[in-house]
């Protein structure tokens, strides 16, 4: 595409803090962008990203969705399950998992989600000042997954600790030493749960999965790991984004607290997309915008940019709960459309409903204490200091 005066790296702290102006320049000046230092090509326009997500023949998932160093290759399926597979393996695994993750099973979780949310909210309101990201948005989805999997309350603090360490990265996207230990610890624990359910099934997700002859123990454990990143972390960042951007936009906050919960959820997913990007392996030489990209290239699909594409969303940098978000691709597209999307939306809706019932709308956030994630696949807040009053 020739020389362009724009630099993009998902590991640049300045870009990570405020990526959207960079994305706008990529869409305008370099819709196919090549970072030679990190060895990836990036697509940023909605049309290109949505088409790429749906074309598993051209863009393979067999090396996994992660841009992070050391997490690119066929080995990653051992902890990323079917998101690091192509058909026919992906078809078999996803079909088997779906049988234990049915819409009926997800819908039946609402009373449990509401009870968990109320407990965490009540403790936060009692304190008055708390970290919304760490003390609410991060713990709610992990507790829901623990309930879904069948982790007893006595073990949930351990699961939260190990899960939190797994999701901690340094600025270059490398998992921390504690994260590696967390993988080993949580892997052993989940393996023990699978063994227990084979011996004595219960009414939980793992029991449904072990009853399926198409799934091995190793495949079930890999899926449980996937639930942490693709399930818990996405919902965590959705909730924090909704809370933060409503605070920044008082007129939209008023609409949210007046009952526009689903529109609040969907606009937050579009505006500050949790699953910010995903990687694919190019299966053959292919040309975008006059540039030929070689076979086996790592292609980075910028979902967060696509959801701010002015060609699809008028005034994309305006946070507007009345916006039509039907074309947002916050949960992907095609074969790899997020299986946990309905659960994330359910958790988001229930949590925000309970927050608006319990908390007065004039809550406050300390912007100096906000801290964001430091790796490229997801974008969200890990610190969000909040002060609330009871409604």
N, C-alpha and C positions, 0 to 999 in steps of 0.2 A: 504493500500500500504506500510505499515511500516513507520518507521521514515524517514523523509527527512529534510535535512538541508537547507530549503528554506522557506522564509516567504513572504506572499503576502496579502496585504490589499489595496483596491482601495482608502482608505482614508489616507494612509501613504503619506505625502508630498514628500518624496524622491522617492517613487514608481510613484507617479503622475507626477513628473517632468521628470523621465526617466524610463518608465516601461518595455522597450523592452528587456533589459538584464534579468530582472526577468521573463518575459514571456518565454524567451528561456530556462531558467532553469526549469520552470514549464513544458514546453513541453517535455524536456528531462528526468526530474527526478520525476515529479509529475503531469502527464497528467490529473489525477483526484486529485484535491487538496481540503482539508477540512480546512476551517478557523472556529475553534470551538468558538472563541470569538464572531464573528459576525454571526455565524450560517448559513454559506452557503458552498456549494460545487462548485468548479470551473472546467470547461473543457476549455482547451487551444489549442488543436490541431485542425487543419482545418477539418479533417475528422469527428471528434466528434462534433464540433460546427455546421458544416453545416448539419449533420444528425439530430442533436437535434433541430435546427431551423425548420426543415421540418416535425418533428413528433409531431403534436399537441395532438395526443392521449396519448403519453408518457409524454410529457412536456407541461403542460397547461399554458396558458396566463391569466387565470382568476384572478390571484392576481396582475397582472400588470408587467411591465418590469423593475421596479425600484428596485435597491438594497438599496436605502436610507431608514434609519429608519423612521417608520411611514407611509411609502408609499407602504406597502405590504399588500394586502387584497382585497376583492371583492369591497370595497368602492371606489377604485381608478378609476373605470370606469366612475365616475361622472366628472372627468376632463381629463381622458386619452382615452375616447371614445372606439372604437372597438379594439385598441391594448391591452386592458385589458379584452378581451372576447375570448371565444372559439365558434366553431360552435354549434348550428345553429345561435346564436345571432350575432357572428362575420360575418357569411356569409350574413345575412340580412343587417347589418349595412354597411359593406364594399361595397356591391352591390349598396345600395342606395347612399352612398357618391360618388362612382365611376361615377354614372350617372351625377353628377354635377361637376366632376373633370376629364373630358374626355381628351384624347390626343389632340383633336381639340381645346378644351378650353385652355389647357396648351400651345400648340404651338402658339396660337393667342396672347399670352402674350409677345412674344419676343420684338416687338417694344416698348411696355411700359417698359419692363425691361431695354432695352437699353437706353431709355430716362432717367430713374431714375439713372442708373449707370453713365451715362455721367455727370449728374448734380453733383453727389457726387464726382466724380473724378476731375471735373473742380475746385471745391472748394478746394480739397486737393492739387492739383497742384499749385493753386494760393498761398496757404500757404507755400508750400515747405516741411515743416515738420508737420507731423500729426500722429495720432494713427490709424494705418491701421485697427486693430481689432475693435476698438470702433467707429471710425468716418466713416468707409466704410463697412467693412465686416458685422458688426452687424446691421447697419441701412438699407442696401440695401434689404435683404430678408424681413425685417419687413415692409418696404414700399411696396414691391411687394405684400405681403399678405394683407396689408391694401387696396391696389388697388383691389385685387382679391375679398376681402370681401365687399368692398364698403365703407370703412372708409374715410370720407372727409379729405382733406389736413389739415384743421383746427384742427382735432382731433388726428393727427398722432403723434405729440409730446407726448401726453398723453399715447397713446398706446405703444410707445417706452419705456416711463418711467415705466409703469406698467409691461410691458413684461420683461424689464431688471431686475426689482426687483424680479420677479418670478423665474428667472434663477440664482439668487444669493444664494449660499449655504455656510454654515460654513464647516470647515474641516471634521466634522463628517457626512456631507451629509444632514444636517437639513436645511430646508428652513428658510430664515431670517424673522424677524418680518415684515419688509417692503414687503417681498414676499407674506406673508399671506394677507396683506392689498391689494397688487396688484391683487391677485386672486379675492378678493371680488369686487374691483373696476372694473377690466376688465370683470368679469362675469356679473356684472350689465350692463355694456356698451354693451357687445355683446348681451345680452338678449333684450336690447332696439332696437338694429339693427334688430334682428329676428322679433320682433313685428312690426317694421316699414315696413319690407319687406312683411309681411303677409298682411298688410293694403294696401301697394302700391309697388308692385314688380318692380324691375329694372333689368338691364342686368348685373348682378353680381352673384358670387357664392352663396351667401346666398339666393338670390331670387330663384335660381335653386334648392337649398336644401329645402326651405319651400314649394315649389311646389310639393314635393314628399310626398305622404300620408304615406309612411312607416317611416318617421322621425318625432319625437316629437321635440318641442322647446328645451327641455333639452338635447336631443341627438345632436342637431345642435350646441348648445353652447359648449358642451363637445368636439366636433370635432374642433371648432374654437380654443379652448385652445390647442388641440393637434397640430394644425398648428404652434403654437409658438415654442414648443419644437422639434417636429419631423420635422417641416418645416424650420423655421427660424434659429434655433440654429445649425442644421446640416450644412446648407449652410454657415453660419457664419464661422464655424470652417474649412470647406473645403477651403474657400477662404484664410483664414489666413495661413493654412498649405501650400497651393500652393505657396503663396507669400514668406513665410519663407524658405521652403526647396529649392526653386529655388535660393534664395539668398545664401544659404549655399552651393549650387552646381553650380558654374558658367557655367560649360559646359552644364548642363541641362537647366539653365536659358537661355542660348543662343538659344537652340533648341526651348524652349517655346516662346521666343520673335520672333523667325523666323516663327512661325505659328503652332507649335505642341500643339494647345490649348486643344484638346480633350484628347490627351495622357497625357498632364500636369494635367488635371482634374482627370483622372482615376488613375494615379500613386499616386497622392496626396491622393485620397480616400483610396487606399490600404496602403500606407506607414504610414500615420498618420490618421487613420480612425476616423472620428468624433463620430460616434455611437459606442463607444468602447466596450460596453458590454450590455447584456440584461438578465433579470432574468426570470426564469420559475419555476413552481411548478411541482414536480414529482408526477405523478398520481398513481404510484404503486412502490413497491420495485423493484430496478433495479441494475444490477451489471456492473460496469466499472472497468477494470484493476484489477479484482480479489477482489474488494471491493463492498460490497452490500450497496447501498444508500437507506434509508428508504422512504416510501411513504410520500408525503407532504413536502419533503425536498426542500429547496430553492437552485436551481441550477443556477449558474452564467456562462453564455456563453460568452467567451472572444473573441469577433469578432476582436478586435485589435490585439490579439495574432495570431488568425487563419490567418489573412492577412499577417503575417510575418513568416508563417510556411515554413521552409526550405524544407519540403517534397513536397511542391507545388510550391514555388517560389524560384528558385535558387538565391543565394546571396541576401536574403530577406532584409538585412539591407542596401543595396545599393539603392539609389534613382535614378531610371533609367526610363526615359520616353519611351525608346524603349522596355520595358518589356511587356510580354503578361499578361494582368491583367484579362483575361476572367474568371478566377476562384475566383476572389476576391468576398467576401460576404459583401461588405461595406454597402449595403442596406438590409441585411438579406436574408432570403430564405423562401420558402414555403408560407403558407397562409398569413403570416405577412410580406411578402416582402413589403418594404416601398412604399406606394401609392404615396408619394411625391417625389420618386426618380427621375422621369423624370423632374419635376420642379426644383429640386436641381441641376441636371446636366445642364439644360438650363440656370439657373441663373449663375452657375459657368462658363459655356462657354462664355456667353455674357459679364460677368464682366471681365473675363481675356482678352477677345478680346479687350474690350475698354481700359483696363489698358495698354496693350502692344501698343496700338495706341497713347496713350496720354503721357506715361511716358517713359523716357530713361531707357535702361536696366541696367545701372549702379546705380540703387537705393541702398540705404543703410538702415540697421536696427541697432538699438542700442540694443544689446543683454542683457544689464544690466537692461533694462526697461521691458523685457518680463514678463508677468504674465499669468499663466495657470488656467484653471478651477479647482475647488476643490472638485468635486464629480465624482462618478465612471462611470455613464452611458455614459457620453460624455467626450471627451478629446479635448481641444482646447485652443486657446489663447484669453484672455480677454484684454490684453495690448500688442501692437506690434508697438513700436515707429519707424517711417519710415521717411526717407528723400528722396525726389524725385526731378528730374529735368524734365522739359518739353521735350518731344521727338522732 
